Amino acid sequence: MLFSSGSHNRNNDSSWRKLWPHLKGYRVDIQLHGSKHLSFSDNEWLVPQVTPLLGLSHEQVQQQYGTIDPNRAIKIQRVYLAAYFDQELRHKHSTLLDGPAKSYPEISFVR
């Protein structure tokens, strides 16, 4: 599973593009729109709350963490990662991994 930010995926990252054909079995490349690289870090939820203490502007935080609400981003990450691992480790297919879902319009599938 490749889970990328809104501006990054295997079509614009040569290392991911090289990796893709070497992945065995089921593979999926999804993109979380409104996110940035640090949206996938442990402090995604904390940093926007302590922005004034860190001396960061709202724009600086958005450059690093994106525009998606941290609570929404975390929920989406949890749901999609759980679906992927349930499918791969528990052999429970999730239709969430079949394509776009109305419940999660922030996710697109990279083709």
C-alpha distances in whole Angstrom, upper triangle without the diagonal:
4,6,10,13,16,17,14,12,11,15,16,15,16,14,11,13,14,11,10,12,12,9,11,11,8,5,5,6,8,11,13,16,19,17,17,16,18,17,14,17,19,22,21,23,26,26,27,30,32,32,35,36,33,35,33,33,31,30,29,27,25,25,22,21,21,23,21,23,21,22,20,17,17,17,14,12,13,13,10,9,12,11,8,10,13,11,10,13,16,15,16,15,14,15,13,10,13,14,15,17,21,20,17,19,17,14,13,11,11,13
4,6,10,12,13,10,8,8,12,13,12,13,12,8,11,13,10,9,12,13,10,13,13,11,8,6,5,6,8,11,14,17,14,14,13,15,14,12,15,18,20,19,22,24,24,25,28,30,29,33,34,31,33,30,30,28,27,26,24,22,21,19,18,18,21,19,21,20,21,19,16,16,17,14,12,14,15,11,10,14,13,11,13,16,15,14,17,19,19,19,18,17,17,15,12,15,14,15,17,21,20,17,18,15,12,12,10,9,12
4,7,10,11,9,8,10,13,14,13,15,14,11,13,16,14,12,16,17,14,17,17,14,11,8,6,5,6,7,11,13,11,11,10,12,11,9,13,15,18,16,18,21,21,22,25,26,26,30,30,28,30,27,27,25,24,23,21,19,19,17,15,15,17,15,17,16,17,15,12,13,14,11,9,12,12,9,9,13,13,11,13,16,16,15,18,20,20,20,18,16,17,14,12,15,14,14,16,18,18,14,15,12,10,10,10,10,13
4,7,8,6,6,9,11,11,11,14,13,10,13,16,14,13,17,18,16,19,20,17,14,11,8,6,5,6,9,11,8,8,8,11,10,9,12,16,17,15,18,20,20,20,24,25,24,28,29,26,28,24,24,22,21,20,18,16,15,14,13,12,15,14,16,15,17,15,12,13,15,12,10,14,15,12,12,16,16,14,17,20,19,19,21,24,24,23,22,20,20,16,15,17,15,15,17,19,19,15,15,12,10,10,10,10,13
4,6,5,7,11,13,12,12,15,15,13,15,18,17,17,20,22,20,23,23,21,17,14,11,9,6,5,6,7,5,5,6,9,8,8,12,15,16,13,16,18,18,18,21,22,21,25,26,24,25,21,21,19,17,17,15,13,12,11,9,9,11,11,14,13,16,14,10,13,15,12,11,15,16,14,14,18,18,17,20,22,22,22,25,27,27,26,24,22,22,18,17,19,17,16,17,19,18,15,14,10,10,10,12,11,15
4,6,8,12,12,12,13,17,17,15,16,20,19,18,22,24,22,25,25,22,19,16,12,10,6,5,4,5,5,6,9,11,10,12,15,18,18,15,18,20,19,18,22,24,22,26,27,25,26,22,21,18,17,17,15,12,12,12,11,8,10,10,13,14,16,14,11,14,16,13,13,17,17,15,17,20,20,19,22,24,24,25,27,29,29,28,26,23,22,19,18,19,17,15,17,18,18,14,12,9,9,9,11,11,14
4,7,10,10,9,10,14,15,13,15,18,18,18,21,23,22,25,26,24,20,17,13,12,8,9,8,8,8,7,9,12,12,13,16,20,20,17,20,22,21,20,24,25,23,27,28,26,26,22,21,19,17,17,16,13,11,12,12,10,12,13,16,17,20,18,15,18,20,17,16,20,21,18,20,23,23,22,24,27,27,27,29,31,31,30,28,26,25,22,20,22,19,18,20,21,21,17,16,12,12,12,13,12,15
4,7,8,6,7,11,12,10,11,15,15,14,18,19,19,22,23,21,17,14,11,10,8,9,10,11,10,8,8,12,12,13,16,19,20,18,21,23,22,22,25,27,25,28,30,27,27,24,24,22,20,19,18,16,14,13,13,12,15,15,18,18,21,19,16,18,20,17,16,19,20,17,18,22,22,20,22,25,25,24,27,29,29,29,26,24,24,21,19,21,18,18,20,22,22,18,17,14,13,12,12,10,13
4,5,6,6,9,10,7,8,12,12,11,14,16,15,18,19,17,14,11,8,8,7,10,11,14,12,12,11,15,14,14,17,21,22,20,23,26,24,25,28,29,28,32,33,30,31,27,27,25,23,22,21,19,17,17,16,15,18,17,21,20,22,20,17,19,20,17,16,19,20,16,17,20,20,18,20,23,22,22,24,27,26,26,24,22,22,19,17,18,16,16,19,21,22,18,17,15,12,11,10,7,10
4,5,5,7,8,5,5,8,9,8,11,13,13,16,17,16,12,11,8,10,10,13,15,17,16,15,14,18,18,17,20,23,25,23,26,29,28,28,32,33,31,35,36,33,34,31,31,29,27,26,25,23,21,20,20,19,22,21,24,24,26,24,20,22,23,20,18,21,22,18,18,22,21,18,21,24,22,21,24,27,26,26,24,23,23,20,18,18,17,18,21,24,24,21,20,18,15,13,11,8,9
4,6,7,10,8,6,10,12,10,13,15,16,19,20,19,15,13,10,12,11,15,15,18,17,16,16,20,20,19,23,26,27,25,28,31,30,30,33,34,33,36,37,35,35,32,31,29,27,26,26,23,21,21,21,20,22,22,25,26,28,25,22,24,25,22,21,24,24,21,21,25,24,21,24,27,25,24,28,30,29,29,26,25,24,22,19,20,18,18,22,24,25,22,20,18,16,13,12,8,9
4,6,9,8,8,11,13,12,15,17,18,21,23,21,18,16,13,13,12,15,15,17,16,14,14,18,19,19,21,25,26,24,27,29,28,28,32,32,31,34,35,32,32,29,29,27,24,23,23,21,19,18,19,18,21,21,25,25,27,25,22,24,26,23,21,25,25,22,22,26,26,23,26,29,27,27,29,32,31,31,29,28,27,24,22,23,21,21,24,26,27,23,22,19,17,15,14,11,12
4,6,5,6,9,10,11,14,15,16,20,21,21,17,16,12,14,13,16,16,18,16,14,13,17,18,17,20,23,24,23,26,28,27,28,31,32,30,33,34,31,32,29,29,27,25,24,23,21,19,18,19,19,22,22,25,25,27,25,22,24,26,23,21,24,25,22,21,25,25,22,24,28,26,25,28,31,30,31,29,27,27,25,22,23,22,22,25,28,28,24,23,20,18,17,16,12,14
4,5,5,6,9,10,12,13,15,19,21,21,17,17,14,16,16,19,20,22,20,18,16,20,21,20,22,26,27,26,30,32,30,31,35,35,33,37,37,34,35,32,32,31,28,27,27,25,22,21,23,22,25,26,29,28,31,29,25,27,29,26,24,27,28,24,24,27,27,24,26,29,28,26,29,32,31,32,30,29,29,27,24,25,24,25,28,30,31,27,26,24,22,20,18,15,15
4,5,5,6,9,11,12,13,17,19,19,16,16,14,16,16,19,21,22,20,18,16,19,20,19,20,24,26,25,28,30,29,30,34,34,33,36,36,33,34,31,32,31,29,27,26,25,23,21,22,23,26,26,29,27,30,28,25,26,28,25,22,25,26,23,22,25,25,22,23,27,26,24,26,29,29,30,29,28,28,26,23,25,24,25,28,31,31,27,27,24,22,20,18,15,16
4,5,5,6,9,10,11,14,17,16,13,12,10,12,13,16,18,20,18,16,14,18,18,17,19,23,25,23,27,29,28,29,32,33,32,36,36,33,34,31,32,30,28,27,26,24,22,21,21,21,24,24,26,25,27,26,22,23,25,22,19,22,23,19,19,22,22,19,20,24,22,21,23,26,26,27,25,24,25,23,19,21,20,21,24,27,27,24,24,21,18,17,15,12,13
4,5,5,8,10,11,14,17,16,13,13,11,14,15,18,19,22,20,19,18,21,21,20,23,26,28,27,30,32,31,32,35,36,35,39,39,36,37,34,34,33,30,29,28,27,24,23,24,23,26,26,29,28,30,28,25,26,27,24,22,25,25,21,21,24,23,20,22,25,24,22,25,28,27,28,26,25,25,23,20,21,20,22,25,28,28,25,24,22,19,17,15,12,12
4,6,7,8,10,13,16,17,14,15,13,17,18,21,23,25,23,22,20,23,24,22,24,28,30,29,32,34,33,34,38,38,37,41,41,38,39,36,37,35,33,32,31,29,27,26,26,26,29,29,32,31,32,31,27,28,30,27,24,27,27,24,23,26,25,22,23,26,25,22,25,28,27,29,27,27,27,26,22,23,23,25,28,31,31,28,28,26,23,21,18,15,15
4,6,5,7,10,13,14,11,12,12,15,17,20,22,24,22,21,19,22,22,20,22,25,28,27,30,32,32,33,36,37,36,40,40,37,38,35,36,35,33,31,30,29,27,25,25,26,28,28,30,29,30,29,25,26,27,24,22,24,24,21,19,23,22,18,20,23,21,19,21,25,24,26,24,24,25,23,20,21,22,23,26,29,30,27,27,24,21,20,17,14,15
4,5,6,9,11,11,8,9,9,13,15,18,21,23,22,21,19,22,22,20,23,26,28,27,30,33,32,33,36,37,37,40,41,38,39,36,37,35,33,32,31,29,27,26,25,25,28,27,29,28,30,28,24,25,26,23,21,23,23,19,18,21,20,17,18,21,19,17,20,23,22,23,21,21,22,21,17,18,18,20,23,27,27,24,24,22,19,17,14,12,11
4,6,8,11,11,10,12,12,16,18,22,24,27,25,25,23,26,26,24,27,29,32,31,34,36,36,37,40,41,41,44,45,42,43,40,41,39,37,36,34,33,31,29,29,29,31,30,33,32,33,31,28,29,29,26,24,26,26,22,21,24,22,19,20,23,20,18,21,24,23,24,22,23,23,23,19,19,20,23,26,29,30,27,27,26,22,20,17,14,13
4,6,10,11,10,13,14,17,20,23,26,28,26,26,23,26,26,24,26,29,31,31,34,36,36,37,40,41,41,44,44,42,43,40,41,40,38,36,35,34,32,30,30,30,33,31,34,32,33,32,28,29,29,27,24,26,26,22,21,23,22,18,19,22,20,17,20,23,22,24,23,23,24,24,20,21,22,25,27,31,31,28,29,27,24,22,19,17,16
4,7,8,7,10,11,15,18,21,24,27,25,24,22,24,24,22,24,26,29,28,31,34,34,35,38,39,39,43,43,40,42,39,40,38,37,35,34,32,31,29,28,28,31,29,31,30,31,29,26,26,26,23,21,22,22,19,17,19,18,15,16,18,16,13,16,19,18,20,19,20,21,20,17,18,19,22,24,28,28,26,26,25,21,20,17,15,15
4,7,7,11,13,17,20,23,26,29,27,27,25,27,27,24,26,28,32,31,33,36,36,38,40,42,42,45,45,43,45,42,43,41,40,38,36,35,34,32,31,31,33,32,34,32,32,31,28,27,27,25,22,23,23,19,18,19,18,14,15,17,15,12,14,17,16,18,17,19,20,20,17,18,20,23,25,29,29,27,28,27,23,22,18,17,17
4,6,10,13,16,20,23,26,29,27,28,26,28,27,24,27,29,32,31,33,36,37,38,40,42,42,46,46,44,46,43,44,41,40,39,37,36,35,33,31,32,33,31,33,31,31,29,27,26,26,23,21,22,21,18,17,18,16,12,13,15,12,9,12,15,13,15,14,16,17,18,14,15,17,21,23,26,27,25,26,26,22,21,17,17,17
4,7,11,13,17,20,23,26,25,25,24,26,25,22,25,27,30,29,31,34,34,35,38,40,40,44,44,42,44,41,41,39,38,37,35,33,33,31,29,29,30,28,30,29,28,26,24,24,23,20,19,19,18,14,14,15,13,10,11,13,9,8,12,14,11,13,11,12,14,14,10,11,14,17,19,23,23,21,23,22,18,17,14,14,14
4,7,10,14,17,20,23,21,22,21,23,22,19,22,25,27,26,28,31,32,33,35,37,37,41,41,39,41,38,38,36,34,34,31,30,29,27,26,26,27,25,27,26,26,24,21,21,21,18,16,18,17,13,13,15,13,9,12,14,11,10,13,16,14,15,13,13,14,14,10,11,13,15,18,21,22,19,20,19,16,14,11,11,11
4,6,10,13,16,19,18,19,18,21,19,17,20,23,25,24,26,29,29,30,32,34,34,38,39,36,38,35,35,33,31,31,29,27,26,25,23,22,24,22,24,23,23,21,18,19,19,15,14,16,15,11,11,14,12,9,12,14,12,12,15,17,16,16,13,13,13,11,8,9,10,12,15,18,18,16,17,16,12,11,8,8,9
4,7,10,13,16,15,16,15,18,17,15,19,21,24,21,24,27,27,27,30,32,31,35,36,34,35,32,32,30,28,28,26,23,23,21,20,19,21,19,22,21,22,19,17,18,18,15,13,16,15,11,12,15,14,11,14,17,15,15,18,20,19,19,17,15,15,13,10,11,11,12,15,18,18,15,15,14,10,9,6,5,8
4,7,10,13,12,14,14,16,14,13,17,20,21,19,21,24,24,25,27,29,29,33,34,32,33,30,29,27,25,25,23,21,21,19,17,16,18,16,18,18,19,16,13,15,15,11,11,13,13,9,11,14,13,11,14,17,15,16,19,21,20,19,17,15,14,11,9,11,9,10,12,15,15,12,12,10,7,6,5,6,9
4,6,9,9,10,11,14,12,12,15,18,20,17,19,22,22,22,25,27,26,30,31,29,30,26,26,23,22,22,20,17,17,16,14,13,14,13,15,16,17,14,11,14,14,11,10,14,14,11,12,16,15,14,17,19,19,19,22,24,23,22,20,17,17,14,12,14,12,11,13,15,15,11,11,8,6,5,6,7,11
4,6,6,9,10,12,9,10,14,16,17,14,16,19,19,18,21,24,23,26,28,26,27,24,23,20,19,19,17,14,15,14,12,10,11,9,12,12,13,11,8,11,11,8,9,12,12,10,12,15,15,15,18,20,20,21,23,25,25,23,21,18,18,14,14,16,13,12,13,14,13,9,9,6,5,7,9,11,14
4,5,8,11,13,11,12,16,18,18,15,17,20,19,18,21,23,22,26,27,26,26,23,21,18,17,18,16,13,13,14,11,9,9,8,11,12,14,11,9,13,14,11,12,15,15,14,16,19,19,19,22,23,23,24,27,28,28,26,24,21,20,16,16,18,15,13,14,14,14,10,9,5,6,8,11,12,15
4,7,10,12,9,12,15,17,17,13,14,17,16,15,18,20,19,22,24,22,23,19,18,15,14,15,13,9,10,11,9,5,5,5,9,10,13,11,9,12,14,12,13,16,17,16,18,21,21,21,24,26,26,27,29,31,31,29,27,24,23,19,20,21,19,16,16,17,16,12,11,7,10,11,15,15,19
4,7,8,6,8,11,14,14,10,12,15,14,13,17,19,17,21,23,21,21,18,17,15,14,14,11,9,9,9,6,4,6,6,9,9,12,10,8,11,13,11,11,15,16,15,16,19,20,20,22,24,25,25,27,29,29,28,26,23,23,19,19,22,19,17,18,18,17,14,13,9,10,12,15,15,19
4,6,5,8,10,13,13,10,13,15,14,14,17,18,17,20,22,19,20,16,16,14,13,12,10,8,7,6,5,5,8,9,12,11,14,14,10,13,16,14,13,17,18,17,17,21,22,21,23,26,26,26,28,30,31,30,28,26,26,22,21,24,22,20,21,22,21,17,17,13,13,15,17,16,20
4,5,6,8,12,12,10,14,15,14,15,18,19,18,21,22,19,20,17,18,16,15,13,12,11,9,7,7,8,12,12,14,13,16,16,12,13,17,15,13,16,19,17,17,20,21,20,22,25,25,25,26,29,30,29,28,26,26,23,22,24,23,22,23,24,23,19,19,15,15,16,17,17,20
4,5,5,9,8,7,10,12,10,12,15,15,15,18,19,16,18,15,16,15,14,12,10,10,9,6,5,8,12,12,13,11,14,14,11,12,15,15,13,16,18,17,17,20,22,21,22,25,26,26,27,29,30,30,29,27,27,24,23,26,25,23,24,25,23,20,20,16,17,19,20,20,23
4,6,8,8,5,9,11,10,11,14,16,15,19,20,18,19,16,17,15,15,13,10,10,10,8,5,7,10,9,10,8,11,11,7,8,12,11,10,13,15,15,14,17,19,19,20,23,24,24,25,27,28,27,26,24,25,21,21,24,22,20,21,22,20,16,17,13,14,16,18,18,22
4,7,9,7,10,12,12,14,16,18,18,22,22,20,22,19,20,18,18,17,14,13,14,11,8,11,13,12,13,10,12,12,8,8,12,11,8,11,14,13,12,15,17,16,17,20,21,21,22,24,25,25,24,22,23,20,19,22,21,20,21,22,20,17,18,14,14,16,17,18,21
4,6,6,9,10,10,13,15,15,16,20,19,17,20,18,19,18,18,16,13,14,14,11,9,12,15,14,14,11,13,14,11,10,13,14,11,13,16,16,14,17,19,19,19,22,24,23,24,26,27,27,27,25,26,23,22,26,25,24,24,25,23,20,21,18,18,20,21,22,25
4,6,8,8,10,12,14,14,16,19,18,17,20,18,20,19,20,18,15,16,17,13,11,15,17,15,14,11,12,14,12,10,13,14,12,12,16,17,15,17,20,20,19,22,24,24,24,26,28,27,28,26,27,24,24,27,27,26,25,27,24,21,23,20,20,23,24,25,28
4,5,5,6,9,10,10,12,15,15,13,16,14,16,16,17,15,12,14,15,11,10,13,15,14,13,10,12,14,12,11,14,16,14,15,18,19,18,20,23,23,23,25,27,27,27,29,31,30,31,28,30,26,26,30,29,27,27,28,25,22,24,20,21,24,25,26,30
4,6,6,7,10,11,12,15,16,14,16,14,15,14,15,13,10,11,12,9,7,10,11,10,10,6,9,11,9,8,12,13,12,13,16,17,17,19,21,22,22,24,26,27,27,29,30,29,29,26,27,24,24,27,26,24,24,24,22,19,20,17,18,21,23,24,27
4,6,7,7,10,11,14,15,14,17,15,16,14,16,15,11,12,15,12,9,12,12,11,9,5,7,10,9,8,11,13,13,14,17,18,18,19,22,23,23,25,27,28,28,29,31,30,30,27,28,24,25,28,27,25,24,24,21,19,20,18,19,22,25,26,30
4,6,5,7,9,12,11,11,14,13,15,13,16,15,11,13,16,13,11,14,15,14,12,9,10,14,13,12,15,17,16,17,20,21,21,22,25,26,26,28,30,31,31,32,34,33,33,30,32,28,29,32,31,29,28,28,25,23,24,21,23,26,28,29,33
4,5,5,6,9,10,8,11,9,11,10,13,11,8,11,12,10,9,12,13,13,12,10,12,15,14,14,17,18,18,19,22,23,23,25,27,27,28,30,32,32,33,34,36,35,35,32,33,29,30,33,31,29,29,29,26,24,24,21,23,26,28,29,32
4,6,5,9,10,10,11,9,10,8,11,10,7,9,12,11,9,11,11,11,10,8,11,14,13,14,17,18,18,20,22,23,23,25,28,28,29,31,33,34,34,36,37,36,35,32,33,29,30,33,31,28,28,27,25,22,23,20,22,25,28,28,32
4,6,8,9,10,12,11,12,10,14,13,10,13,15,14,12,14,14,14,12,10,12,15,15,15,18,20,20,21,23,25,25,27,29,30,31,32,35,35,35,37,39,37,37,34,35,31,32,35,33,31,30,29,26,24,25,22,25,28,30,32,35
4,6,5,6,9,9,11,11,14,13,10,14,16,14,13,16,16,17,15,13,15,18,18,18,21,23,22,23,26,28,27,29,32,32,32,35,37,37,37,39,41,39,39,37,37,34,35,38,36,34,33,32,30,28,28,25,27,30,33,34,37
4,5,5,6,5,7,7,10,9,8,11,13,12,12,14,14,16,15,14,16,19,18,19,22,23,23,24,27,28,28,30,33,33,34,36,38,38,39,40,42,41,40,37,38,34,35,38,36,33,33,32,30,27,28,24,27,29,32,33,36
4,5,5,6,7,9,12,11,11,14,16,15,16,17,17,19,18,17,19,22,22,22,25,27,26,28,31,32,32,34,36,37,37,39,42,42,42,44,46,44,44,41,41,38,38,41,39,37,36,35,33,31,31,28,30,33,36,36,40
4,5,8,10,12,15,13,13,16,18,17,17,19,20,21,20,18,20,23,23,23,26,28,27,28,31,32,32,34,37,37,37,39,42,42,42,43,46,44,44,42,42,39,39,42,41,38,38,37,35,32,33,30,32,35,37,38,41
4,5,9,11,13,11,10,14,15,14,15,17,19,20,19,18,20,23,22,22,25,27,26,27,30,31,30,33,35,35,36,38,40,40,40,42,44,43,43,40,41,38,38,41,39,37,37,37,34,32,32,29,30,33,35,35,39
4,7,10,12,10,10,14,15,14,16,18,19,21,20,19,22,25,24,24,27,29,28,30,33,33,33,35,38,38,38,41,43,43,43,45,47,46,45,43,43,39,40,42,40,38,38,38,35,33,33,29,31,34,36,36,40
4,7,8,6,7,10,11,11,12,14,15,18,17,17,20,22,21,22,25,26,25,27,30,30,30,33,35,35,36,38,40,40,41,43,44,43,43,40,40,36,37,39,37,35,35,34,32,30,29,26,28,30,33,33,36
4,5,5,6,9,10,11,12,13,13,16,16,16,20,21,20,22,25,26,25,28,30,30,31,33,35,35,37,39,41,41,42,44,45,44,43,40,40,36,36,39,36,34,33,33,31,28,28,25,27,29,32,32,35
4,5,5,6,9,10,10,10,10,13,13,14,17,18,17,19,22,23,23,25,27,28,28,31,33,33,34,37,38,39,40,41,42,41,40,37,36,33,33,36,33,30,30,29,28,25,24,21,24,26,29,29,33
4,5,5,6,9,10,9,9,13,14,15,18,19,18,20,23,23,23,26,28,28,29,31,33,33,34,37,38,38,40,41,42,41,40,37,36,33,33,35,32,29,30,29,28,25,24,21,23,25,28,28,31
4,5,5,7,9,9,11,14,15,15,19,20,18,20,23,23,23,25,28,27,28,31,32,32,33,36,37,37,39,40,42,41,39,37,37,33,33,35,33,30,31,31,29,26,25,22,24,25,28,28,31
4,5,5,6,7,9,11,12,11,15,16,15,16,19,20,19,22,24,24,25,27,29,29,30,33,34,34,36,37,39,37,36,34,34,30,30,33,30,28,28,28,26,23,23,19,21,23,26,26,30
4,5,5,4,6,9,10,11,15,15,13,16,19,18,18,21,23,23,24,26,28,28,29,32,33,33,35,36,37,36,35,32,31,28,28,30,28,25,25,25,24,21,20,16,19,20,23,23,27
4,6,6,8,11,13,14,17,18,15,18,21,20,19,23,25,24,24,27,29,28,30,33,33,34,35,37,38,37,35,33,33,29,28,31,28,26,27,27,26,22,21,18,19,21,23,22,26
4,6,9,11,13,12,16,16,14,15,19,18,17,20,23,22,22,25,27,26,27,30,31,31,32,34,36,35,34,31,31,28,27,30,27,26,26,27,25,22,21,18,19,20,22,22,26
4,7,8,9,8,12,13,10,12,15,15,14,17,19,19,19,22,24,23,25,27,29,29,30,32,33,32,31,28,28,25,24,27,25,23,23,24,22,19,18,15,16,18,21,21,24
4,6,8,9,13,12,10,13,15,14,14,18,19,19,20,23,24,24,26,28,29,29,31,33,33,32,31,28,27,23,24,26,23,21,21,21,20,17,16,12,14,16,19,19,23
4,6,9,12,11,10,13,15,14,15,18,19,19,21,23,24,25,27,29,30,31,32,34,34,33,31,28,27,23,24,26,23,20,20,20,18,16,14,11,14,16,19,20,24
4,6,9,7,6,10,11,11,12,15,16,16,18,20,21,22,24,26,27,28,29,30,31,29,28,24,24,20,21,23,21,18,17,17,15,12,12,9,12,14,18,19,23
4,6,5,6,9,10,11,12,14,16,17,18,20,21,23,24,26,27,29,30,30,31,29,28,25,25,21,22,25,22,20,19,18,15,13,14,11,14,17,20,22,26
4,5,5,6,9,10,10,12,14,15,16,18,20,21,22,24,26,27,28,28,30,28,27,24,25,21,22,25,23,21,20,19,17,14,15,13,15,18,21,22,26
4,5,5,6,9,10,11,12,14,15,16,18,20,21,22,24,26,26,27,28,26,26,23,23,19,21,24,23,20,18,18,15,13,15,13,15,19,21,23,27
4,5,5,6,9,10,11,12,14,15,17,18,20,21,23,24,25,26,27,24,23,20,20,17,18,21,19,17,15,14,11,10,11,9,12,15,18,21,24
4,5,5,6,9,10,11,12,14,15,16,18,20,21,22,24,24,25,24,23,19,20,16,17,20,18,16,15,16,13,10,12,9,10,14,16,18,22
4,5,5,6,9,10,10,12,14,15,16,18,20,21,22,22,24,22,22,19,20,16,17,21,20,18,17,17,14,12,14,12,13,16,18,20,24
4,6,5,6,9,10,11,12,14,15,16,18,20,21,21,22,20,20,16,17,14,16,19,18,16,14,15,11,10,13,11,12,16,18,20,24
4,5,5,6,8,10,11,12,14,15,17,18,20,20,21,19,18,14,15,11,12,15,14,13,11,12,10,7,10,9,8,12,14,16,20
4,6,5,6,8,10,11,12,14,15,16,17,19,20,18,17,15,16,12,13,16,15,15,14,16,13,11,13,11,10,13,14,16,20
4,6,5,6,8,10,11,12,14,15,16,16,18,16,16,14,15,12,13,17,17,16,15,17,14,12,15,14,13,16,17,19,22
4,6,5,6,9,10,10,12,14,15,15,16,14,13,10,12,9,10,14,14,13,12,14,11,10,13,13,11,14,15,18,21
4,5,5,6,9,10,11,12,14,15,15,13,12,9,11,7,8,11,12,12,11,14,12,10,13,12,9,12,12,15,17
4,5,5,6,8,10,11,12,13,14,13,13,11,13,11,10,14,15,15,15,17,15,13,16,15,13,14,14,16,19
4,5,5,6,8,10,10,10,12,11,11,9,12,10,11,14,16,16,15,18,16,14,18,17,15,17,17,19,22
4,6,5,6,9,10,10,10,8,8,6,9,7,7,11,13,14,13,16,14,13,16,16,14,15,15,17,19
4,5,5,6,8,10,10,9,8,8,10,9,7,11,13,14,15,18,17,15,18,17,14,15,14,16,17
4,5,5,5,7,9,9,10,10,13,12,11,14,16,18,18,21,19,18,21,20,17,19,17,19,21
4,6,5,5,6,6,7,8,12,11,11,14,17,18,18,21,19,18,21,21,19,20,19,21,23
4,6,6,5,5,5,6,10,10,9,12,15,17,17,20,19,19,21,21,18,19,17,19,20
4,6,6,8,8,10,13,13,11,14,17,19,20,23,22,21,24,23,20,20,18,19,20
4,6,8,10,12,16,16,14,17,20,22,22,26,24,23,26,25,22,23,21,23,24
4,5,9,11,15,15,15,17,20,22,22,25,23,23,26,26,23,24,23,25,26
4,6,9,13,14,13,15,18,21,21,24,23,23,26,26,23,23,21,23,24
4,6,10,11,11,13,16,19,18,21,20,20,23,24,21,22,20,23,23
4,7,9,8,9,13,15,15,18,18,18,20,21,18,19,17,20,20
4,5,6,8,10,12,11,15,14,14,17,18,15,16,15,18,19
4,5,5,8,10,9,12,12,13,15,16,14,14,13,16,17
4,6,7,7,6,10,10,9,12,13,10,11,11,14,16
4,6,8,9,13,13,11,13,14,10,10,9,12,13
4,7,9,12,13,13,14,15,12,11,9,12,12
4,6,10,12,11,11,12,9,8,6,10,11
4,7,9,7,7,9,7,6,7,11,12
4,5,5,6,9,8,9,10,14,16
4,5,6,9,9,11,13,17,19
4,6,9,9,12,14,18,20
4,5,6,9,12,15,18
4,5,7,11,14,16
4,7,10,13,16
4,7,10,13
4,6,9
4,6
4
